Amino acid sequence: MAHLPQAAQGDDELRAQRAGRQLHDGRLTYAVLIVFTAGSLFPLIWTAVAASRTNTRLAQTPPPFWFGSHLFRNLRIAWTDANMGTALLNTTVVAGSIAAGTVFFSTLAGFAFAKLRFRFKNLLLLLVIGTMMVPPQLSVVPLYMLVAELSWTDQLQAVILPTLVSAFGVFFMRQYLMEALPTELIEAARVDGASSWRVVWHIVFPVARPAMAVLGMLTFVMAWNDFFWPIIALTQNGSPTVQVALTGLGRGYIPDQSVIMAGALLGTLPLLVAFVVFGRQIVGGIMRGAVKG
């Protein structure tokens, strides 16, 4: 009996050592990771290689597989011809506004569908989910007619306002808050006299922060890369986004593919910088949301 405390202490130390031990995988795992990483980076590397060459060299066989000496020249031409400075600023405003609006309104709607009680809640949720099954091409004509009636053509609000809320964001936040937000916490706040907005601001938003970070990241990337609706609502000479501005680089009898690749590289670099700067915060938010209790 006297040895039981020592045995228990030894088990605790063994468990602590195992918990602090780093996991090491074999060479096969590293080989698979290297292959998948190289495959993921190949399009970006090829874009940079093509942007550093001339159009004549890109047309030759075999194509170049290493960097040339024309990168900054092609970047300068793409920046000037596509008005990339204005396009990058417009795209940042559009993508940032859409991401912020989607996160804010989707969190409010998701909280309502997850924790509040009101009539026809399930029916309304089914209607919201049902809108995800409607192809976006079907709404282009009435949406453009509405934008033209409001005199918003070739203005950024024509791209921002129709996409401030997404059915996917509402469903995503609703599913997250169903599990992450205890109902007892809301009831305790109600007993203390907290209003609905105070519950949302001090309880719902802090709990939903990991999911909000993920939704904001996904929405920002989708809005940045969106081409279908901006090319209809905006023009290259007015208030273009990056995707609309890049269409001006492909014109001509013989399009200069190296300049087009340089423009695509300019449009991709801000996303890469955002991931490098905010990647750790995004992953940290995901991990805090995954480990509860």
C-alpha positions, -999 to 999 in steps of 0.1 A, spaced: 0 0 0 29 23 7 42 19 -28 9 30 -45 16 67 -43 50 62 -59 35 40 -86 9 66 -93 35 93 -94 55 73 -118 25 69 -141 19 106 -140 55 113 -150 53 88 -178 21 104 -191 37 138 -189 67 127 -209 45 111 -235 23 143 -237 54 165 -242 71 142 -267 71 153 -303 56 130 -329 80 119 -357 69 103 -389 88 82 -413 105 91 -446 74 81 -466 53 107 -449 78 134 -456 81 123 -492 43 125 -497 42 159 -481 70 171 -504 52 158 -535 20 175 -525 37 208 -516 56 208 -549 23 202 -568 6 230 -549 34 255 -556 39 245 -592 12 269 -607 26 298 -588 62 291 -597 53 286 -633 34 319 -633 65 336 -620 87 318 -646 64 328 -675 63 364 -662 101 366 -664 103 355 -700 93 370 -734 63 360 -754 85 345 -781 103 322 -756 71 310 -742 59 299 -776 90 277 -781 92 240 -774 102 229 -748 89 258 -726 112 274 -701 116 259 -667 137 286 -650 135 323 -645 145 348 -671 155 385 -670 123 402 -681 103 399 -649 104 436 -638 98 448 -673 67 427 -677 55 437 -642 59 473 -651 40 469 -684 12 450 -667 10 475 -639 6 504 -664 -16 488 -691 -41 472 -666 -41 502 -642 -33 477 -614 -28 503 -587 -65 513 -589 -76 477 -594 -58 465 -563 -72 493 -542 -107 486 -555 -104 448 -550 -91 454 -514 -121 476 -506 -146 451 -523 -132 419 -508 -127 435 -473 -162 449 -473 -178 417 -484 -158 396 -459 -167 420 -430 -203 421 -440 -206 384 -445 -190 376 -412 -211 401 -392 -245 393 -407 -239 356 -410 -229 354 -373 -261 373 -363 -283 350 -385 -264 319 -374 -269 328 -337 -306 334 -343 -311 300 -361 -290 282 -335 -302 295 -302 -333 317 -305 -369 305 -306 -393 320 -332 -420 309 -355 -412 291 -387 -375 289 -378 -369 256 -395 -388 266 -426 -368 298 -429 -336 279 -424 -346 255 -452 -353 285 -475 -318 299 -467 -301 266 -475 -323 262 -506 -308 294 -521 -275 276 -523 -290 253 -549 -299 281 -573 -272 288 -599 -259 324 -597 -264 328 -634 -301 328 -630 -301 360 -610 -277 380 -632 -304 396 -654 -328 408 -626 -298 419 -605 -283 439 -634 -317 455 -640 -319 465 -603 -283 479 -604 -291 499 -636 -323 512 -620 -303 525 -590 -276 540 -613 -249 518 -597 -234 505 -629 -196 507 -629 -196 515 -591 -182 493 -564 -214 491 -544 -229 472 -573 -204 444 -564 -204 448 -526 -241 450 -516 -255 420 -534 -230 397 -516 -229 410 -481 -247 379 -468 -242 343 -480 -263 313 -473 -232 292 -468 -220 317 -441 -253 316 -423 -254 278 -423 -217 276 -413 -221 299 -383 -253 282 -373 -236 248 -372 -207 261 -352 -227 280 -326 -250 250 -321 -220 231 -306 -197 258 -293 -222 281 -275 -239 267 -244 -275 276 -240 -270 280 -203 -245 308 -208 -272 328 -227 -298 321 -201 -274 332 -173 -268 365 -192 -306 370 -196 -311 365 -159 -284 391 -152 -305 415 -173 -283 416 -205 -300 428 -236 -299 409 -269 -272 431 -283 -251 428 -252 -254 390 -254 -243 390 -290 -214 414 -284 -200 400 -251 -209 363 -255 -217 353 -291 -189 371 -309 -161 359 -285 -172 323 -288 -177 325 -325 -143 342 -332 -125 311 -346 -153 304 -370 -156 340 -379 -119 340 -388 -123 310 -411 -154 324 -427 -137 358 -432 -107 342 -448 -127 320 -472 -150 349 -481 -121 373 -487 -104 349 -511 -136 342 -530 -144 379 -533 -109 386 -544 -110 360 -572 -146 366 -582 -149 373 -620 -184 365 -631 -204 394 -616 -177 421 -615 -171 417 -653 -208 424 -658 -212 452 -633 -179 470 -638 -157 481 -667 -120 482 -671 -119 520 -676 -142 528 -647 -137 511 -613 -123 477 -621 -113 450 -597 -82 429 -604 -100 402 -623 -117 428 -645 -84 447 -651 -66 416 -661 -90 411 -691 -74 442 -707 -40 424 -709 -53 396 -732 -64 419 -761 -46 422 -794 -39 401 -824 -12 382 -806 -17 384 -768 15 388 -748 13 358 -725 43 369 -704 26 402 -696 -7 384 -688 13 361 -664 29 392 -649 -5 407 -643 -18 374 -627 13 374 -605 5 410 -593 -30 400 -586 -19 370 -565 8 386 -544 -15 405 -520 -32 372 -511 1 356 -504 12 385 -482 -21 383 -463 -16 346 -457 20 351 -445 10 380 -422 -22 366 -408 -17 329 -413 -6 322 -377 -36 341 -362 -60 322 -385 -46 288 -377 -45 298 -340 -82 307 -341 -90 274 -358 -71 255 -331 -88 274 -303 -122 265 -318 -112 229 -322 -101 224 -286 -129 233 -263 -133 228 -226 
